[in-house]
Amino acid sequence: MDTNLVGARAPRLLVVDDATIMRMRIAGIAREAGWEVVAEATNGREGLERYAEHQPDLVTLDIVMPELDGVETLREIRAADPNARVVMVSAVDQRAKLRECFALGALDFVVKPFDKERLLSLFGKYAAVVRDNPAAGPACEPHQPGNG
């Protein structure tokens, strides 16, 4: 049995990124890690709608997007659901924004371009968190910038 499964179901992921290729890559690696990609969104507003609709176990959220950036999207997701699990994604050095995201409750971050092993490791880590705490909020300490 796949150790990434949550009970009888795979953990559920929402991918929010304005770049199609990034959404495809993240979704593909997530599926390989045993996740169900319940939805994708191209901007923060759409991400909020998909989150409300699907209530995923985890969200990957790009920081720089049109219409509503990742920081504001994170703020609104966490206001609506304080238990939301969100991992930030960024293609540029966004240290100040990342600090703000961690203060808002983001669990982790991934820098683009990311390597497949880093994402597989991340999905494995959070599948275990979801499996061990399916209805609870974030069950692990947020990653701190500079800690790898």
Rosetta blueprint (number, residue, H / E / L):
1 M L
2 D L
3 T L
4 N L
5 L L
6 V E
7 G L
8 A L
9 R E
10 A L
11 P L
12 R E
13 L E
14 L E
15 V E
16 V E
17 D L
18 D L
19 A L
20 T H
21 I H
22 M H
23 R H
24 M H
25 R H
26 I H
27 A H
28 G H
29 I H
30 A H
31 R H
32 E H
33 A L
34 G L
35 W L
36 E E
37 V E
38 V E
39 A E
40 E E
41 A E
42 T L
43 N L
44 G H
45 R H
46 E H
47 G H
48 L H
49 E H
50 R H
51 Y H
52 A H
53 E H
54 H H
55 Q L
56 P L
57 D L
58 L E
59 V E
60 T E
61 L E
62 D E
63 I L
64 V L
65 M L
66 P L
67 E L
68 L L
69 D L
70 G H
71 V H
72 E H
73 T H
74 L H
75 R H
76 E H
77 I H
78 R H
79 A H
80 A H
81 D L
82 P L
83 N L
84 A L
85 R L
86 V E
87 V E
88 M E
89 V E
90 S E
91 A L
92 V L
93 D L
94 Q L
95 R H
96 A H
97 K H
98 L H
99 R H
100 E H
101 C H
102 F H
103 A H
104 L L
105 G L
106 A L
107 L L
108 D E
109 F E
110 V E
111 V E
112 K L
113 P L
114 F L
115 D L
116 K H
117 E H
118 R H
119 L H
120 L H
121 S H
122 L H
123 F H
124 G H
125 K H
126 Y H
127 A H
128 A H
129 V H
130 V H
131 R H
132 D H
133 N L
134 P L
135 A L
136 A L
137 G L
138 P L
139 A L
140 C L
141 E L
142 P L
143 H L
144 Q L
145 P L
146 G L
147 N L
148 G L
